[in-house]
């Protein structure tokens, strides 16, 4: 068997033939286990960052003290929130939600 033979008949570019399928982009009821394992670390790290990680990051920020008109002011961050991305209100859009592209 020719070691390079299996690479000779590959398509020159990606196929777009399934883009017009009505079910394109709709996740299946049961995902493939290999795909779930491949993305597990990414999903778990994102979930940690949004849940516990943000709280730990806020706690790690030291208070900031400064003087203003002969007074000492201490600025402390006590909480932070990550909101879903959205188009600003007042924009001329039918859909205000923002999705990955």
MODELLER restraints for C-alpha pairs under 7 A, 6 or more apart:
rsr = mdl.restraints
at = mdl.atoms
rsr.add(forms.Gaussian(group=physical.xy_distance, feature=features.Distance(at['CA:18:A'], at['CA:24:A']), mean=6.75, stdev=0.5))
rsr.add(forms.Gaussian(group=physical.xy_distance, feature=features.Distance(at['CA:58:A'], at['CA:77:A']), mean=6.55, stdev=0.5))
rsr.add(forms.Gaussian(group=physical.xy_distance, feature=features.Distance(at['CA:58:A'], at['CA:78:A']), mean=6.65, stdev=0.5))
rsr.add(forms.Gaussian(group=physical.xy_distance, feature=features.Distance(at['CA:58:A'], at['CA:79:A']), mean=6.37, stdev=0.5))
rsr.add(forms.Gaussian(group=physical.xy_distance, feature=features.Distance(at['CA:58:A'], at['CA:80:A']), mean=6.92, stdev=0.5))
rsr.add(forms.Gaussian(group=physical.xy_distance, feature=features.Distance(at['CA:63:A'], at['CA:74:A']), mean=6.39, stdev=0.5))
rsr.add(forms.Gaussian(group=physical.xy_distance, feature=features.Distance(at['CA:63:A'], at['CA:75:A']), mean=5.63, stdev=0.5))
rsr.add(forms.Gaussian(group=physical.xy_distance, feature=features.Distance(at['CA:63:A'], at['CA:76:A']), mean=4.60, stdev=0.5))
rsr.add(forms.Gaussian(group=physical.xy_distance, feature=features.Distance(at['CA:64:A'], at['CA:74:A']), mean=5.56, stdev=0.5))
rsr.add(forms.Gaussian(group=physical.xy_distance, feature=features.Distance(at['CA:64:A'], at['CA:75:A']), mean=5.03, stdev=0.5))
rsr.add(forms.Gaussian(group=physical.xy_distance, feature=features.Distance(at['CA:64:A'], at['CA:76:A']), mean=6.45, stdev=0.5))
rsr.add(forms.Gaussian(group=physical.xy_distance, feature=features.Distance(at['CA:65:A'], at['CA:72:A']), mean=6.79, stdev=0.5))
rsr.add(forms.Gaussian(group=physical.xy_distance, feature=features.Distance(at['CA:65:A'], at['CA:73:A']), mean=5.50, stdev=0.5))
rsr.add(forms.Gaussian(group=physical.xy_distance, feature=features.Distance(at['CA:65:A'], at['CA:74:A']), mean=4.29, stdev=0.5))
rsr.add(forms.Gaussian(group=physical.xy_distance, feature=features.Distance(at['CA:65:A'], at['CA:75:A']), mean=6.20, stdev=0.5))
rsr.add(forms.Gaussian(group=physical.xy_distance, feature=features.Distance(at['CA:66:A'], at['CA:72:A']), mean=5.69, stdev=0.5))
rsr.add(forms.Gaussian(group=physical.xy_distance, feature=features.Distance(at['CA:66:A'], at['CA:73:A']), mean=5.35, stdev=0.5))
rsr.add(forms.Gaussian(group=physical.xy_distance, feature=features.Distance(at['CA:66:A'], at['CA:74:A']), mean=6.59, stdev=0.5))
rsr.add(forms.Gaussian(group=physical.xy_distance, feature=features.Distance(at['CA:67:A'], at['CA:73:A']), mean=5.99, stdev=0.5))
rsr.add(forms.Gaussian(group=physical.xy_distance, feature=features.Distance(at['CA:85:A'], at['CA:97:A']), mean=6.69, stdev=0.5))
rsr.add(forms.Gaussian(group=physical.xy_distance, feature=features.Distance(at['CA:85:A'], at['CA:98:A']), mean=5.70, stdev=0.5))
rsr.add(forms.Gaussian(group=physical.xy_distance, feature=features.Distance(at['CA:86:A'], at['CA:96:A']), mean=5.44, stdev=0.5))
rsr.add(forms.Gaussian(group=physical.xy_distance, feature=features.Distance(at['CA:86:A'], at['CA:97:A']), mean=4.72, stdev=0.5))
rsr.add(forms.Gaussian(group=physical.xy_distance, feature=features.Distance(at['CA:86:A'], at['CA:98:A']), mean=5.24, stdev=0.5))
rsr.add(forms.Gaussian(group=physical.xy_distance, feature=features.Distance(at['CA:87:A'], at['CA:96:A']), mean=4.89, stdev=0.5))
rsr.add(forms.Gaussian(group=physical.xy_distance, feature=features.Distance(at['CA:87:A'], at['CA:97:A']), mean=6.39, stdev=0.5))
rsr.add(forms.Gaussian(group=physical.xy_distance, feature=features.Distance(at['CA:87:A'], at['CA:98:A']), mean=6.75, stdev=0.5))
